[in-house]
Protein backbone atom coordinates (compact mmCIF):
# COMPACT_ATOMS: atom_id res chain seq x y z
CA UNK A 1 0.00 0.00 0.00
CA UNK A 2 1.28 3.46 -0.90
CA UNK A 3 0.33 6.46 1.22
CA UNK A 4 0.93 10.13 0.53
CA UNK A 5 0.48 13.42 2.36
CA UNK A 6 -2.95 13.69 0.72
CA UNK A 7 -4.00 10.50 2.51
CA UNK A 8 -2.87 12.05 5.79
CA UNK A 9 -4.78 15.29 5.19
CA UNK A 10 -7.94 13.48 4.10
CA UNK A 11 -7.73 11.23 7.16
CA UNK A 12 -7.88 14.37 9.30
CA UNK A 13 -10.84 15.77 7.38
CA UNK A 14 -13.08 12.86 6.39
CA UNK A 15 -12.62 9.09 6.47
CA UNK A 16 -15.02 8.70 3.56
CA UNK A 17 -13.03 11.14 1.41
CA UNK A 18 -9.84 9.26 2.33
CA UNK A 19 -11.30 5.93 1.24
CA UNK A 20 -12.71 7.32 -2.03
CA UNK A 21 -9.43 9.07 -2.88
CA UNK A 22 -7.38 5.96 -2.18
CA UNK A 23 -9.57 3.85 -4.46
CA UNK A 24 -9.19 6.48 -7.19
CA UNK A 25 -12.72 7.78 -7.08
CA UNK A 26 -11.66 11.33 -7.74
CA UNK A 27 -13.88 14.37 -7.85
CA UNK A 28 -11.18 17.06 -7.70
CA UNK A 29 -11.12 17.64 -11.46
CA UNK A 30 -14.58 19.25 -11.32
CA UNK A 31 -14.07 21.27 -8.14
CA UNK A 32 -13.77 25.05 -8.34
CA UNK A 33 -12.34 25.07 -4.81
CA UNK A 34 -9.55 22.67 -5.78
CA UNK A 35 -8.85 24.66 -8.95
CA UNK A 36 -8.59 27.90 -6.98
CA UNK A 37 -6.22 26.28 -4.49
CA UNK A 38 -3.98 25.01 -7.30
CA UNK A 39 -3.99 28.44 -8.92
CA UNK A 40 -2.90 30.07 -5.66
CA UNK A 41 -0.12 27.53 -5.29
CA UNK A 42 1.07 28.07 -8.86
CA UNK A 43 0.89 31.88 -8.94
CA UNK A 44 2.10 32.81 -5.46
CA UNK A 45 5.77 33.19 -4.58
CA UNK A 46 6.91 32.84 -8.19
CA UNK A 47 10.56 33.21 -7.15
CA UNK A 48 10.38 30.05 -5.04
CA UNK A 49 11.65 27.59 -7.67
CA UNK A 50 14.89 29.58 -7.83
CA UNK A 51 15.43 29.54 -4.04
CA UNK A 52 13.96 26.24 -2.93
CA UNK A 53 14.01 22.67 -4.15
CA UNK A 54 11.19 20.34 -5.04
CA UNK A 55 11.78 17.09 -3.17
CA UNK A 56 10.23 13.71 -3.78
CA UNK A 57 11.03 11.09 -1.15
CA UNK A 58 9.80 7.63 -0.34
CA UNK A 59 10.37 5.25 2.52
CA UNK A 60 9.34 1.66 3.04
CA UNK A 61 7.52 1.76 6.36
CA UNK A 62 7.07 -2.01 6.61
CA UNK A 63 6.54 -4.96 4.27
CA UNK A 64 3.11 -3.73 3.27
CA UNK A 65 3.36 0.06 3.43
CA UNK A 66 5.37 2.71 1.61
CA UNK A 67 5.21 6.42 2.35
CA UNK A 68 5.64 8.97 -0.44
CA UNK A 69 6.16 12.70 -0.04
CA UNK A 70 6.34 15.30 -2.79
CA UNK A 71 7.38 18.59 -1.22
CA UNK A 72 6.99 21.53 -3.58
CA UNK A 73 9.21 23.96 -1.68
CA UNK A 74 12.02 22.74 0.57
CA UNK A 75 14.62 25.16 1.89
CA UNK A 76 17.52 22.71 2.20
CA UNK A 77 19.87 25.30 3.74
CA UNK A 78 17.54 25.97 6.67
CA UNK A 79 15.76 22.59 6.60
CA UNK A 80 12.31 24.11 6.24
CA UNK A 81 9.31 22.70 4.38
CA UNK A 82 7.07 25.43 2.93
CA UNK A 83 3.46 24.52 2.24
CA UNK A 84 1.03 26.96 0.60
CA UNK A 85 -2.68 26.71 1.31
CA UNK A 86 -5.70 28.75 0.23
CA UNK A 87 -7.37 29.03 3.63
CA UNK A 88 -6.75 28.05 7.23
CA UNK A 89 -10.18 26.47 7.69
CA UNK A 90 -8.74 22.95 7.80
CA UNK A 91 -5.50 23.96 9.45
CA UNK A 92 -5.31 20.78 11.55
CA UNK A 93 -5.14 18.77 8.30
CA UNK A 94 -2.50 21.11 6.87
CA UNK A 95 -0.38 20.71 10.01
CA UNK A 96 -0.72 16.92 9.79
CA UNK A 97 0.38 17.06 6.16
CA UNK A 98 3.50 19.10 6.96
CA UNK A 99 4.33 16.83 9.90
CA UNK A 100 4.03 13.86 7.53
CA UNK A 101 6.62 15.53 5.28
CA UNK A 102 8.90 16.05 8.29
CA UNK A 103 8.42 12.39 9.23
CA UNK A 104 9.36 11.14 5.76
CA UNK A 105 12.36 13.48 5.72
CA UNK A 106 13.48 12.02 9.07
CA UNK A 107 13.04 8.48 7.76
CA UNK A 108 15.41 9.51 4.96
CA UNK A 109 17.98 10.71 7.52
CA UNK A 110 17.21 14.41 7.02
CA UNK A 111 16.59 15.35 10.63
CA UNK A 112 15.76 18.54 12.49
CA UNK A 113 13.49 19.95 9.79
CA UNK A 114 10.68 22.38 10.53
CA UNK A 115 7.77 23.65 8.49
CA UNK A 116 5.98 26.82 7.53
CA UNK A 117 2.34 26.85 6.46
CA UNK A 118 1.63 29.86 4.31
CA UNK A 119 -1.78 31.36 3.64
CA UNK A 120 -1.08 34.09 1.05
CA UNK A 121 -4.70 35.26 0.74
CA UNK A 122 -4.82 35.74 4.51
CA UNK A 123 -1.25 37.10 4.69
CA UNK A 124 -0.57 34.64 7.51
CA UNK A 125 2.04 32.01 8.27
CA UNK A 126 2.21 29.27 10.86
CA UNK A 127 5.53 27.83 12.00
CA UNK A 128 5.69 24.12 12.71
CA UNK A 129 8.47 22.93 14.98
CA UNK A 130 10.59 19.85 14.31
CA UNK A 131 8.88 16.60 15.25
CA UNK A 132 8.69 15.50 18.83
CA UNK A 133 8.39 11.91 20.00
CA UNK A 134 4.68 12.59 20.61
CA UNK A 135 4.34 13.70 16.96
CA UNK A 136 6.05 10.54 15.71
CA UNK A 137 3.78 8.31 17.79
CA UNK A 138 0.69 10.20 16.57
CA UNK A 139 1.77 9.86 12.93
CA UNK A 140 2.34 6.13 13.35
CA UNK A 141 -1.05 5.72 15.05
CA UNK A 142 -2.67 7.65 12.19
CA UNK A 143 -0.95 5.39 9.67
CA UNK A 144 -2.34 2.34 11.48
CA UNK A 145 -5.85 3.86 11.51
CA UNK A 146 -5.60 4.75 7.81
CA UNK A 147 -4.65 1.18 6.98
CA UNK A 148 -7.73 -0.09 8.83
CA UNK A 149 -10.02 2.32 6.97
CA UNK A 150 -8.52 1.45 3.58
CA UNK A 151 -8.81 -2.28 4.30
CA UNK A 152 -12.59 -1.93 4.54
CA UNK A 153 -14.43 -3.45 1.63
CA UNK A 154 -16.98 -0.64 1.53
CA UNK A 155 -16.75 3.11 1.69
CA UNK A 156 -17.19 4.49 5.22
CA UNK A 157 -20.58 5.93 6.05
CA UNK A 158 -21.34 9.57 5.47
CA UNK A 159 -20.65 11.87 8.41
CA UNK A 160 -22.02 15.32 7.66
CA UNK A 161 -19.63 18.11 8.60
CA UNK A 162 -19.79 21.88 8.36
CA UNK A 163 -17.37 21.99 5.43
CA UNK A 164 -19.09 19.30 3.31
CA UNK A 165 -20.71 21.89 1.04
CA UNK A 166 -17.28 23.03 -0.22
CA UNK A 167 -15.85 19.51 -0.60
CA UNK A 168 -15.09 18.17 -4.07
CA UNK A 169 -16.97 14.99 -3.10
CA UNK A 170 -20.18 16.84 -2.16
CA UNK A 171 -22.12 15.60 -5.19
CA UNK A 172 -20.99 12.04 -4.60
CA UNK A 173 -22.13 12.12 -0.99
CA UNK A 174 -25.30 14.19 -1.15
CA UNK A 175 -26.88 14.06 -4.60
CA UNK A 176 -29.42 11.28 -4.94
Residue pairs with C-beta under 8 A, 6 or more apart in sequence:
1 64
1 65
1 66
1 147
1 150
2 65
2 66
2 67
2 68
3 65
3 66
3 67
3 68
3 143
3 146
4 67
4 68
4 69
4 70
5 69
5 70
5 97
5 100
5 101
6 21
6 97
7 18
7 21
7 22
7 146
8 93
8 96
8 97
8 100
8 139
8 142
8 146
9 90
9 93
9 94
9 96
9 97
10 17
10 18
10 21
10 93
11 18
11 96
11 142
11 145
11 146
11 149
12 90
12 92
12 93
12 96
13 90
13 93
13 163
14 159
14 161
14 167
14 169
15 149
15 156
15 159
16 155
16 156
16 157
16 158
16 159
16 169
16 173
17 167
17 169
18 146
18 149
18 150
19 149
19 150
19 152
19 155
19 156
20 26
20 27
20 155
20 169
20 172
22 150
25 172
27 168
27 169
27 171
27 172
28 34
28 168
30 168
31 168
33 86
33 166
33 167
33 168
34 168
36 86
37 85
37 86
40 84
40 86
40 120
40 121
41 72
41 84
44 84
44 118
44 120
45 73
45 84
45 118
45 120
48 72
48 73
48 82
51 75
52 73
52 74
52 75
52 76
52 82
53 73
53 74
53 76
54 70
54 71
54 72
54 73
54 74
55 69
55 70
55 71
55 74
55 105
56 68
56 69
56 70
56 71
57 68
57 69
57 71
57 104
57 105
57 108
58 66
58 67
58 68
58 69
58 104
59 66
59 67
59 104
59 107
59 108
60 66
61 67
61 107
61 143
65 143
65 147
67 100
67 103
67 104
67 107
67 143
68 104
69 100
69 101
69 104
69 105
71 81
71 83
71 101
72 82
72 83
72 84
73 81
73 82
73 83
73 84
74 80
74 81
74 82
75 81
75 82
79 110
79 112
79 113
79 114
80 113
80 114
80 115
80 116
81 98
81 101
81 102
81 105
81 113
81 114
81 115
81 116
81 128
82 115
82 116
82 118
83 94
83 97
83 98
83 101
83 115
83 116
83 117
83 118
84 118
84 119
84 120
85 94
85 117
85 118
85 119
86 119
86 121
87 119
87 121
87 122
88 94
88 117
88 119
88 122
88 124
88 126
89 163
90 163
91 117
91 126
94 117
95 117
95 126
95 128
96 142
98 115
98 117
98 128
99 115
99 128
99 131
99 135
99 139
100 139
101 113
101 115
102 113
102 114
102 115
102 128
102 130
102 131
102 135
103 131
103 135
103 136
103 139
105 111
105 113
106 113
106 131
106 136
111 130
112 130
113 130
114 127
114 128
114 129
114 130
115 127
115 128
116 125
116 126
116 127
116 128
117 125
117 126
117 128
118 124
118 125
119 125
119 126
131 139
149 156
158 173
164 170
164 173
164 174
167 173
